[in-house]
Amino acid sequence: MRKATRLLVFFSVVALAGCGGEGGGPAHSEGRVDGRHPLVPPGWSISEGPTSYDAESLFEYLNGGAPLYLDYGFQNLTQTRYQLGDDPFASVTLDVYDMGSEVGAFGLYRSIVPPEPDIMSWGAEGYRSGTVAAAWKGTFYVHAEADDDRPELVAGLDHVMGRAVAAIQGSVALPPILEVFPRDGLRAGSERYVAADLFGHAFLPGGFVAGYESDGGEVELFFSEVGSAVEAKEALGLLRAHEERWGEVEADIDGFGEGGFRFTDPGLGPGVVTCSGSWIAGAHGAGPTDDLVRGLLTRLPRD
């Protein structure tokens, strides 16, 4: 019922596209409507959809891209195609993904957003880059793409995105878990959620990372909740074994966390990692790391 409630608001807007007349029956068998519908720009119509995809049928649409969406918690996709006039190659395709959680919607958005896009005021975060636009709000990730860069199609893209995101009920705040990152030196917009295999390690079931800047250089701070204190110690041991084989374990640390050590990794560079309760936490980079990790440990939730 909870998922059905989340979807109801958006579906009620889109479903109007298939209704017309005083009797409430279908306006057009192929789903076309006139431009008076709030989600449809003037002069446009719905040419395809809405079409729904679940976790099994998502592979029919995204093919090789489906696993990424599933990792972030994908529940359902609704796709609709909007057409300008009578030209089938003058269209905007709108995809609305229910990701099941705010963290999932945020994580997917931040994992896909390109460098230096045009930032748009859609939902919690939104952007447009050329003919592609995306946003997230609450538990939903919204993506749209125009067939080409004609100004009228880009204008239609903006219209559809703005109206679609506005029709969704949900928070426009960042996930509360991000508040554990210390504020001093935090690079704006650098927080990310990695859904699985943090830094490529299967024994770290995803986690959060954020970038920091200091006079000494850049640092990436990270944390992952492994499940329990015992599992966290086991994961830390596997991480130590990995660095002993592929990198270098330089020294054990004390004073914060349990069982921590300093390392130099071929890909990550110098860093420090430790565990506390069910959490693995650490930092890597050219700048100072200890104070960041120490501050993070004091802010992580406790059982």
Contacts in CASP RR format, 6 or more apart in sequence:
PFRMAT RR
TARGET T0000
AUTHOR 0000-0000-0000
METHOD contacts of the structure
MODEL  1
MRKATRLLVFFSVVALAGCGGEGGGPAHSEGRVDGRHPLVPPGWSISEGP
TSYDAESLFEYLNGGAPLYLDYGFQNLTQTRYQLGDDPFASVTLDVYDMG
SEVGAFGLYRSIVPPEPDIMSWGAEGYRSGTVAAAWKGTFYVHAEADDDR
PELVAGLDHVMGRAVAAIQGSVALPPILEVFPRDGLRAGSERYVAADLFG
HAFLPGGFVAGYESDGGEVELFFSEVGSAVEAKEALGLLRAHEERWGEVE
ADIDGFGEGGFRFTDPGLGPGVVTCSGSWIAGAHGAGPTDDLVRGLLTRL
PRD
3 75 0 8 1.000
3 76 0 8 1.000
3 98 0 8 1.000
3 100 0 8 1.000
6 98 0 8 1.000
6 100 0 8 1.000
6 139 0 8 1.000
6 140 0 8 1.000
6 169 0 8 1.000
7 76 0 8 1.000
7 78 0 8 1.000
7 98 0 8 1.000
9 167 0 8 1.000
9 168 0 8 1.000
9 169 0 8 1.000
10 78 0 8 1.000
10 96 0 8 1.000
10 140 0 8 1.000
10 164 0 8 1.000
10 167 0 8 1.000
10 168 0 8 1.000
11 50 0 8 1.000
11 78 0 8 1.000
13 38 0 8 1.000
13 39 0 8 1.000
13 163 0 8 1.000
13 164 0 8 1.000
13 167 0 8 1.000
14 39 0 8 1.000
14 50 0 8 1.000
14 78 0 8 1.000
14 80 0 8 1.000
15 50 0 8 1.000
16 33 0 8 1.000
16 37 0 8 1.000
16 38 0 8 1.000
17 31 0 8 1.000
17 33 0 8 1.000
17 37 0 8 1.000
17 39 0 8 1.000
17 40 0 8 1.000
17 46 0 8 1.000
17 50 0 8 1.000
17 80 0 8 1.000
18 26 0 8 1.000
18 27 0 8 1.000
18 28 0 8 1.000
18 31 0 8 1.000
18 33 0 8 1.000
18 46 0 8 1.000
19 25 0 8 1.000
19 26 0 8 1.000
19 27 0 8 1.000
20 26 0 8 1.000
20 27 0 8 1.000
20 33 0 8 1.000
21 27 0 8 1.000
27 33 0 8 1.000
30 47 0 8 1.000
31 46 0 8 1.000
31 47 0 8 1.000
31 49 0 8 1.000
32 45 0 8 1.000
32 46 0 8 1.000
32 47 0 8 1.000
33 40 0 8 1.000
33 45 0 8 1.000
33 46 0 8 1.000
34 40 0 8 1.000
34 43 0 8 1.000
34 45 0 8 1.000
35 41 0 8 1.000
35 42 0 8 1.000
35 43 0 8 1.000
35 44 0 8 1.000
35 45 0 8 1.000
37 46 0 8 1.000
38 163 0 8 1.000
38 167 0 8 1.000
39 160 0 8 1.000
39 163 0 8 1.000
39 164 0 8 1.000
39 167 0 8 1.000
40 46 0 8 1.000
40 82 0 8 1.000
40 160 0 8 1.000
41 82 0 8 1.000
41 84 0 8 1.000
41 155 0 8 1.000
41 156 0 8 1.000
41 159 0 8 1.000
41 160 0 8 1.000
43 84 0 8 1.000
43 85 0 8 1.000
44 82 0 8 1.000
44 83 0 8 1.000
44 84 0 8 1.000
44 85 0 8 1.000
44 156 0 8 1.000
45 82 0 8 1.000
45 83 0 8 1.000
45 85 0 8 1.000
46 80 0 8 1.000
46 81 0 8 1.000
46 82 0 8 1.000
46 83 0 8 1.000
47 81 0 8 1.000
47 82 0 8 1.000
47 83 0 8 1.000
47 88 0 8 1.000
47 91 0 8 1.000
48 79 0 8 1.000
48 80 0 8 1.000
48 81 0 8 1.000
49 79 0 8 1.000
49 80 0 8 1.000
49 81 0 8 1.000
50 78 0 8 1.000
50 79 0 8 1.000
50 80 0 8 1.000
51 78 0 8 1.000
51 79 0 8 1.000
51 80 0 8 1.000
52 76 0 8 1.000
52 77 0 8 1.000
52 78 0 8 1.000
52 79 0 8 1.000
53 60 0 8 1.000
53 61 0 8 1.000
53 76 0 8 1.000
53 77 0 8 1.000
53 78 0 8 1.000
53 79 0 8 1.000
54 75 0 8 1.000
54 76 0 8 1.000
54 77 0 8 1.000
55 70 0 8 1.000
55 74 0 8 1.000
55 75 0 8 1.000
58 66 0 8 1.000
58 69 0 8 1.000
58 70 0 8 1.000
58 74 0 8 1.000
58 77 0 8 1.000
59 66 0 8 1.000
61 77 0 8 1.000
61 79 0 8 1.000
62 69 0 8 1.000
66 74 0 8 1.000
68 108 0 8 1.000
68 111 0 8 1.000
68 195 0 8 1.000
69 97 0 8 1.000
69 99 0 8 1.000
69 108 0 8 1.000
71 195 0 8 1.000
71 196 0 8 1.000
72 99 0 8 1.000
72 104 0 8 1.000
72 105 0 8 1.000
72 107 0 8 1.000
72 108 0 8 1.000
72 111 0 8 1.000
72 193 0 8 1.000
72 195 0 8 1.000
73 99 0 8 1.000
73 100 0 8 1.000
73 101 0 8 1.000
73 104 0 8 1.000
73 195 0 8 1.000
74 97 0 8 1.000
74 98 0 8 1.000
74 99 0 8 1.000
74 100 0 8 1.000
75 98 0 8 1.000
75 99 0 8 1.000
75 100 0 8 1.000
76 97 0 8 1.000
76 98 0 8 1.000
77 95 0 8 1.000
77 96 0 8 1.000
77 97 0 8 1.000
77 98 0 8 1.000
78 95 0 8 1.000
78 96 0 8 1.000
79 93 0 8 1.000
79 94 0 8 1.000
79 95 0 8 1.000
79 96 0 8 1.000
80 93 0 8 1.000
80 94 0 8 1.000
81 91 0 8 1.000
81 92 0 8 1.000
81 93 0 8 1.000
81 94 0 8 1.000
82 91 0 8 1.000
82 92 0 8 1.000
82 93 0 8 1.000
82 94 0 8 1.000
82 156 0 8 1.000
82 160 0 8 1.000
83 90 0 8 1.000
83 91 0 8 1.000
84 90 0 8 1.000
84 91 0 8 1.000
84 152 0 8 1.000
84 153 0 8 1.000
84 156 0 8 1.000
89 147 0 8 1.000
89 148 0 8 1.000
90 147 0 8 1.000
90 148 0 8 1.000
90 150 0 8 1.000
90 152 0 8 1.000
90 153 0 8 1.000
91 146 0 8 1.000
91 147 0 8 1.000
91 153 0 8 1.000
92 144 0 8 1.000
92 145 0 8 1.000
92 146 0 8 1.000
92 147 0 8 1.000
92 153 0 8 1.000
92 156 0 8 1.000
92 157 0 8 1.000
92 160 0 8 1.000
93 144 0 8 1.000
93 145 0 8 1.000
94 142 0 8 1.000
94 143 0 8 1.000
94 144 0 8 1.000
94 160 0 8 1.000
94 161 0 8 1.000
94 164 0 8 1.000
95 142 0 8 1.000
95 143 0 8 1.000
95 144 0 8 1.000
96 140 0 8 1.000
96 141 0 8 1.000
96 142 0 8 1.000
96 164 0 8 1.000
96 168 0 8 1.000
97 105 0 8 1.000
97 108 0 8 1.000
97 140 0 8 1.000
97 141 0 8 1.000
97 142 0 8 1.000
97 143 0 8 1.000
98 139 0 8 1.000
98 140 0 8 1.000
99 105 0 8 1.000
99 108 0 8 1.000
99 139 0 8 1.000
99 140 0 8 1.000
99 141 0 8 1.000
100 139 0 8 1.000
101 139 0 8 1.000
102 138 0 8 1.000
102 139 0 8 1.000
102 171 0 8 1.000
102 175 0 8 1.000
103 175 0 8 1.000
103 177 0 8 1.000
103 193 0 8 1.000
104 139 0 8 1.000
104 141 0 8 1.000
104 193 0 8 1.000
104 195 0 8 1.000
105 136 0 8 1.000
105 137 0 8 1.000
105 138 0 8 1.000
105 139 0 8 1.000
105 140 0 8 1.000
105 141 0 8 1.000
106 124 0 8 1.000
106 125 0 8 1.000
106 136 0 8 1.000
106 174 0 8 1.000
106 175 0 8 1.000
106 193 0 8 1.000
107 192 0 8 1.000
107 193 0 8 1.000
107 195 0 8 1.000
108 136 0 8 1.000
108 141 0 8 1.000
109 125 0 8 1.000
109 126 0 8 1.000
109 134 0 8 1.000
109 135 0 8 1.000
109 136 0 8 1.000
109 141 0 8 1.000
110 125 0 8 1.000
110 189 0 8 1.000
110 191 0 8 1.000
110 192 0 8 1.000
110 193 0 8 1.000
111 192 0 8 1.000
111 193 0 8 1.000
111 194 0 8 1.000
112 134 0 8 1.000
113 125 0 8 1.000
113 127 0 8 1.000
113 134 0 8 1.000
114 127 0 8 1.000
114 129 0 8 1.000
117 127 0 8 1.000
117 128 0 8 1.000
117 129 0 8 1.000
118 127 0 8 1.000
118 128 0 8 1.000
118 129 0 8 1.000
118 130 0 8 1.000
119 125 0 8 1.000
119 126 0 8 1.000
119 127 0 8 1.000
120 126 0 8 1.000
120 127 0 8 1.000
120 128 0 8 1.000
120 133 0 8 1.000
120 135 0 8 1.000
120 158 0 8 1.000
120 161 0 8 1.000
120 162 0 8 1.000
122 133 0 8 1.000
122 135 0 8 1.000
122 137 0 8 1.000
122 142 0 8 1.000
122 161 0 8 1.000
122 162 0 8 1.000
122 165 0 8 1.000
123 135 0 8 1.000
123 136 0 8 1.000
123 137 0 8 1.000
123 165 0 8 1.000
123 168 0 8 1.000
123 172 0 8 1.000
124 135 0 8 1.000
124 136 0 8 1.000
124 137 0 8 1.000
124 138 0 8 1.000
124 171 0 8 1.000
124 172 0 8 1.000
124 173 0 8 1.000
124 174 0 8 1.000
125 135 0 8 1.000
125 136 0 8 1.000
126 133 0 8 1.000
126 134 0 8 1.000
126 135 0 8 1.000
126 136 0 8 1.000
127 133 0 8 1.000
127 134 0 8 1.000
127 135 0 8 1.000
128 154 0 8 1.000
128 157 0 8 1.000
128 158 0 8 1.000
128 161 0 8 1.000
130 149 0 8 1.000
130 154 0 8 1.000
131 145 0 8 1.000
131 146 0 8 1.000
131 147 0 8 1.000
131 148 0 8 1.000
131 149 0 8 1.000
131 153 0 8 1.000
131 154 0 8 1.000
131 157 0 8 1.000
132 143 0 8 1.000
132 144 0 8 1.000
132 145 0 8 1.000
133 143 0 8 1.000
133 144 0 8 1.000
133 145 0 8 1.000
133 157 0 8 1.000
133 158 0 8 1.000
133 161 0 8 1.000
134 141 0 8 1.000
134 142 0 8 1.000
134 143 0 8 1.000
134 144 0 8 1.000
135 141 0 8 1.000
135 142 0 8 1.000
135 161 0 8 1.000
135 162 0 8 1.000
135 165 0 8 1.000
136 142 0 8 1.000
137 165 0 8 1.000
137 168 0 8 1.000
137 170 0 8 1.000
137 171 0 8 1.000
137 172 0 8 1.000
138 168 0 8 1.000
138 170 0 8 1.000
138 171 0 8 1.000
138 172 0 8 1.000
139 170 0 8 1.000
140 168 0 8 1.000
140 170 0 8 1.000
142 161 0 8 1.000
142 164 0 8 1.000
142 165 0 8 1.000
142 168 0 8 1.000
144 157 0 8 1.000
144 160 0 8 1.000
144 161 0 8 1.000
144 164 0 8 1.000
145 157 0 8 1.000
146 153 0 8 1.000
146 154 0 8 1.000
146 156 0 8 1.000
146 157 0 8 1.000
147 153 0 8 1.000
174 191 0 8 1.000
175 193 0 8 1.000
177 208 0 8 1.000
178 191 0 8 1.000
178 208 0 8 1.000
178 210 0 8 1.000
179 299 0 8 1.000
180 223 0 8 1.000
180 296 0 8 1.000
180 299 0 8 1.000
180 300 0 8 1.000
180 301 0 8 1.000
181 191 0 8 1.000
181 208 0 8 1.000
181 210 0 8 1.000
181 221 0 8 1.000
181 296 0 8 1.000
181 299 0 8 1.000
182 221 0 8 1.000
182 292 0 8 1.000
182 295 0 8 1.000
182 296 0 8 1.000
182 299 0 8 1.000
185 212 0 8 1.000
185 213 0 8 1.000
185 214 0 8 1.000
186 210 0 8 1.000
186 211 0 8 1.000
186 212 0 8 1.000
187 210 0 8 1.000
187 211 0 8 1.000
187 212 0 8 1.000
187 213 0 8 1.000
190 209 0 8 1.000
190 210 0 8 1.000
190 211 0 8 1.000
190 212 0 8 1.000
191 208 0 8 1.000
191 209 0 8 1.000
191 210 0 8 1.000
191 211 0 8 1.000
192 208 0 8 1.000
192 209 0 8 1.000
192 210 0 8 1.000
193 206 0 8 1.000
193 207 0 8 1.000
193 208 0 8 1.000
194 206 0 8 1.000
194 207 0 8 1.000
194 208 0 8 1.000
194 209 0 8 1.000
195 206 0 8 1.000
196 205 0 8 1.000
196 206 0 8 1.000
197 204 0 8 1.000
197 205 0 8 1.000
197 206 0 8 1.000
198 204 0 8 1.000
198 205 0 8 1.000
198 206 0 8 1.000
198 207 0 8 1.000
198 209 0 8 1.000
198 222 0 8 1.000
198 224 0 8 1.000
199 222 0 8 1.000
199 268 0 8 1.000
201 238 0 8 1.000
201 239 0 8 1.000
201 242 0 8 1.000
203 226 0 8 1.000
203 234 0 8 1.000
203 235 0 8 1.000
203 238 0 8 1.000
203 239 0 8 1.000
204 224 0 8 1.000
204 226 0 8 1.000
204 235 0 8 1.000
204 239 0 8 1.000
204 280 0 8 1.000
205 224 0 8 1.000
205 225 0 8 1.000
205 226 0 8 1.000
205 227 0 8 1.000
206 224 0 8 1.000
207 222 0 8 1.000
207 223 0 8 1.000
207 224 0 8 1.000
207 225 0 8 1.000
208 222 0 8 1.000
208 223 0 8 1.000
208 224 0 8 1.000
209 220 0 8 1.000
209 221 0 8 1.000
209 222 0 8 1.000
210 220 0 8 1.000
210 221 0 8 1.000
210 222 0 8 1.000
211 218 0 8 1.000
211 219 0 8 1.000
211 220 0 8 1.000
211 221 0 8 1.000
212 218 0 8 1.000
212 219 0 8 1.000
212 220 0 8 1.000
212 221 0 8 1.000
212 283 0 8 1.000
212 292 0 8 1.000
213 219 0 8 1.000
214 287 0 8 1.000
214 288 0 8 1.000
216 286 0 8 1.000
216 287 0 8 1.000
216 288 0 8 1.000
217 285 0 8 1.000
217 286 0 8 1.000
217 287 0 8 1.000
218 285 0 8 1.000
218 286 0 8 1.000
218 287 0 8 1.000
219 283 0 8 1.000
219 284 0 8 1.000
219 285 0 8 1.000
219 286 0 8 1.000
219 287 0 8 1.000
219 288 0 8 1.000
219 289 0 8 1.000
219 292 0 8 1.000
220 268 0 8 1.000
220 283 0 8 1.000
220 284 0 8 1.000
220 285 0 8 1.000
221 281 0 8 1.000
221 282 0 8 1.000
221 283 0 8 1.000
221 292 0 8 1.000
221 293 0 8 1.000
221 296 0 8 1.000
222 281 0 8 1.000
222 282 0 8 1.000
222 283 0 8 1.000
222 284 0 8 1.000
223 279 0 8 1.000
223 280 0 8 1.000
223 281 0 8 1.000
223 282 0 8 1.000
223 296 0 8 1.000
223 300 0 8 1.000
224 235 0 8 1.000
224 279 0 8 1.000
224 280 0 8 1.000
224 281 0 8 1.000
225 278 0 8 1.000
225 279 0 8 1.000
226 232 0 8 1.000
226 234 0 8 1.000
226 235 0 8 1.000
226 275 0 8 1.000
226 278 0 8 1.000
226 279 0 8 1.000
226 280 0 8 1.000
227 278 0 8 1.000
228 277 0 8 1.000
228 278 0 8 1.000
229 275 0 8 1.000
229 277 0 8 1.000
229 278 0 8 1.000
231 278 0 8 1.000
232 275 0 8 1.000
232 276 0 8 1.000
232 277 0 8 1.000
232 278 0 8 1.000
232 279 0 8 1.000
232 280 0 8 1.000
233 258 0 8 1.000
233 259 0 8 1.000
233 275 0 8 1.000
235 275 0 8 1.000
235 280 0 8 1.000
236 259 0 8 1.000
236 260 0 8 1.000
236 273 0 8 1.000
236 274 0 8 1.000
236 275 0 8 1.000
236 280 0 8 1.000
239 273 0 8 1.000
239 280 0 8 1.000
240 249 0 8 1.000
240 261 0 8 1.000
240 263 0 8 1.000
243 249 0 8 1.000
243 261 0 8 1.000
243 263 0 8 1.000
243 264 0 8 1.000
243 265 0 8 1.000
246 265 0 8 1.000
246 266 0 8 1.000
247 263 0 8 1.000
247 264 0 8 1.000
247 265 0 8 1.000
247 266 0 8 1.000
248 263 0 8 1.000
248 264 0 8 1.000
249 261 0 8 1.000
249 262 0 8 1.000
249 263 0 8 1.000
250 261 0 8 1.000
250 262 0 8 1.000
250 263 0 8 1.000
250 264 0 8 1.000
251 261 0 8 1.000
251 262 0 8 1.000
252 259 0 8 1.000
252 260 0 8 1.000
252 261 0 8 1.000
252 262 0 8 1.000
253 259 0 8 1.000
253 260 0 8 1.000
253 261 0 8 1.000
253 262 0 8 1.000
253 272 0 8 1.000
253 274 0 8 1.000
253 290 0 8 1.000
256 274 0 8 1.000
256 276 0 8 1.000
256 290 0 8 1.000
256 293 0 8 1.000
256 294 0 8 1.000
256 297 0 8 1.000
257 274 0 8 1.000
257 275 0 8 1.000
257 276 0 8 1.000
257 281 0 8 1.000
257 297 0 8 1.000
258 274 0 8 1.000
258 275 0 8 1.000
258 276 0 8 1.000
258 277 0 8 1.000
259 274 0 8 1.000
259 275 0 8 1.000
260 272 0 8 1.000
260 273 0 8 1.000
260 274 0 8 1.000
260 275 0 8 1.000
261 272 0 8 1.000
261 273 0 8 1.000
261 274 0 8 1.000
262 270 0 8 1.000
262 271 0 8 1.000
262 272 0 8 1.000
263 270 0 8 1.000
263 271 0 8 1.000
263 272 0 8 1.000
263 273 0 8 1.000
264 270 0 8 1.000
264 271 0 8 1.000
265 271 0 8 1.000
265 284 0 8 1.000
268 284 0 8 1.000
268 285 0 8 1.000
269 284 0 8 1.000
269 285 0 8 1.000
270 284 0 8 1.000
270 285 0 8 1.000
270 286 0 8 1.000
270 289 0 8 1.000
271 282 0 8 1.000
271 283 0 8 1.000
271 284 0 8 1.000
271 285 0 8 1.000
271 289 0 8 1.000
272 282 0 8 1.000
272 283 0 8 1.000
272 284 0 8 1.000
272 289 0 8 1.000
272 290 0 8 1.000
272 293 0 8 1.000
273 280 0 8 1.000
273 281 0 8 1.000
273 282 0 8 1.000
274 280 0 8 1.000
274 281 0 8 1.000
274 282 0 8 1.000
274 293 0 8 1.000
274 297 0 8 1.000
275 281 0 8 1.000
276 297 0 8 1.000
276 300 0 8 1.000
277 302 0 8 1.000
277 303 0 8 1.000
278 303 0 8 1.000
279 297 0 8 1.000
279 300 0 8 1.000
281 293 0 8 1.000
281 296 0 8 1.000
281 297 0 8 1.000
281 300 0 8 1.000
282 289 0 8 1.000
282 293 0 8 1.000
282 296 0 8 1.000
283 289 0 8 1.000
283 292 0 8 1.000
283 293 0 8 1.000
END
